[in-house]
Amino acid sequence: MRPSGRKANALRPVTIEPGVLRHAEGSCLIRMGGTEILCSASLEERTPPFLRNTGLGWVTAEYGMLPRATNTRNRREAVAGRQGGRTVEIQRLIGRSLRAAVDRSALGERQIIIDCDVLQADGGTRCAAITGGWVALRLATRKLLESGLLSSDPISDHVAAVSCGMFGGVEILDLDYQEDSEACVDGNFIMTGRGALVEIQMSAEGSVFSKEQLQRLLVLAEDGISQIVELQRHACGT
C-alpha cells in the first residue's frame, strides 16, 4: 500500500493553469500533488555566441526553488553566489528535453528561456518542470506565430515527464517525496507525445533492478505520460 493510498499506476492530481503571468510570452502554474511550479517562457532576439550566423534558434532553461518550498528553509543560491550542482543538472535536463521537440531552424536566430520556479516541492519537481515548461513554450510560440514574428511552427511534438520507481517491492508511478526518499529504485522518464523516449534517468539505492522491472516501469511511464499529454492539450486549448 502506498502512503497516499493511491494505486500503483495512479498519478497524483495534476492541474495546469495557463497564462498566469501578464508579461511573459507564455506561462503556466503546474501542480502535481503537493508539487507546484511556476513556468514562464521569455523571448530574446539573440542566440548564444556559438549559434551566431547559423540560422538556428535555441531553447534553454533556468530552475530554482524558493527558500520554503521544502520543509526546511533552503538558502537562496543568489546569496551563496553560485548555483548548486543539482540546480545546474536539472536546468540542463529541462533545456535538452524541450529542445527534443523544437525545430530550431523555424525558430530562427532567437532564444526562448524557460524559467521554472518551484513554489512547493513534494517530489518530482524536474518532471513537473519539464511538463509545465513545455506548456509555457507552446503558448509562447503560438503567440509569436499569431504576431507574425514566426512564419512556421517550431513545435513538432509534446514533451512530458513522470517519475516511476520501486516502493515496497512494487513498481509505482509518480512518486511523491515520501515514496522517493524510501524507494529502492527510482527514475525519471521523459517522452514525446508520440511515445518516443527523450531521456531516462534511473538509479538503485540498496538494491538493483532487472531488465524486466525496467520494462514494467517504462510501461507505467508511458501510460502516465499519455495522461499528462492530454492535460497539456487541454491547458493549451487544443
Secondary structure as the mmCIF struct_conf table of DSSP 4:
data_model
#
loop_
_struct_conf.conf_type_id
_struct_conf.id
_struct_conf.beg_label_comp_id
_struct_conf.beg_label_asym_id
_struct_conf.beg_label_seq_id
_struct_conf.end_label_comp_id
_struct_conf.end_label_asym_id
_struct_conf.end_label_seq_id
TURN_TY1_P TURN_TY1_P1 PRO A 3 SER A 4
TURN_TY1_P TURN_TY1_P2 ALA A 8 ASN A 9
HELX_LH_PP_P HELX_LH_PP_P1 ALA A 10 PRO A 13
STRN STRN1 VAL A 14 PRO A 18
BEND BEND1 ARG A 22 GLU A 25
STRN STRN2 GLY A 26 MET A 32
TURN_TY1_P TURN_TY1_P3 GLY A 33 GLY A 34
STRN STRN3 THR A 35 GLU A 44
BEND BEND2 GLU A 45 GLU A 45
HELX_RH_3T_P HELX_RH_3T_P1 PRO A 49 LEU A 51
TURN_TY1_P TURN_TY1_P4 ARG A 52 ASN A 53
BEND BEND3 THR A 54 GLY A 55
STRN STRN4 TRP A 58 MET A 65
TURN_TY1_P TURN_TY1_P5 PRO A 67 ARG A 68
BEND BEND4 ALA A 69 THR A 72
HELX_LH_PP_P HELX_LH_PP_P2 ARG A 73 ARG A 76
HELX_RH_AL_P HELX_RH_AL_P1 GLU A 77 ALA A 80
TURN_TY1_P TURN_TY1_P6 GLY A 81 GLY A 81
BEND BEND5 ARG A 82 ARG A 82
HELX_RH_AL_P HELX_RH_AL_P2 GLY A 85 ARG A 99
TURN_TY1_P TURN_TY1_P7 ALA A 100 ALA A 101
STRN STRN5 VAL A 102 VAL A 102
HELX_RH_AL_P HELX_RH_AL_P3 ARG A 104 LEU A 107
BEND BEND6 GLU A 109 GLU A 109
STRN STRN6 GLN A 111 GLN A 120
BEND BEND7 ASP A 122 GLY A 123
HELX_RH_AL_P HELX_RH_AL_P4 THR A 125 SER A 147
TURN_TY1_P TURN_TY1_P8 GLY A 148 GLY A 148
BEND BEND8 LEU A 149 LEU A 149
BEND BEND9 SER A 151 SER A 152
STRN STRN7 ILE A 155 ILE A 155
BEND BEND10 ASP A 157 ASP A 157
STRN STRN8 VAL A 159 PHE A 167
TURN_TY1_P TURN_TY1_P9 GLY A 168 GLY A 169
STRN STRN9 VAL A 170 LEU A 173
BEND BEND11 ASP A 174 ASP A 174
HELX_RH_AL_P HELX_RH_AL_P5 TYR A 177 GLU A 182
BEND BEND12 CYS A 184 CYS A 184
STRN STRN10 VAL A 185 THR A 192
TURN_TY1_P TURN_TY1_P10 GLY A 193 ARG A 194
BEND BEND13 GLY A 195 GLY A 195
STRN STRN11 LEU A 197 ALA A 204
BEND BEND14 GLU A 205 SER A 207
HELX_RH_AL_P HELX_RH_AL_P6 LYS A 211 CYS A 236
TURN_TY1_P TURN_TY1_P11 GLY A 237 GLY A 237
#
